[in-house]
Amino acid sequence: MRGWKAVIGMIGLGLLIGAGIGFLLGRYVWPVRYIDVAPAELHPDWQSEYVRMVAMAYARDRDLALARARLALLGDPIMVLQQLPERSPAPLSPAARTAIADLLRALGASSASESSGGPP
């Protein structure tokens, strides 16, 4: 009877040591690295950062089609921009607020011209 208890104890100890080593290897030696994750799959805090970066990129290069395509990955671009100030975990800088307002204005003007039929 004592022999079986020793065997079960050794197996249990081996499993605990193996799980501990596996945890340490997975956590510190070979951690998971996420590459090319879709913006919709990001944590909401990082989605807010993504929207801020899209607005800042638009302020720099003025490519409305690219900004619209990037924001469309999260849903309706206008709604995404309008919800940003309340969803952002950190206060937005004045430059970011200006860039977001400019992009929102450009998207609004673009969608208004599309709904009215655009230029003749």
Order of alpha helices (4+ residues) and beta strands (2+ residues): alpha-alpha-alpha-alpha-alpha
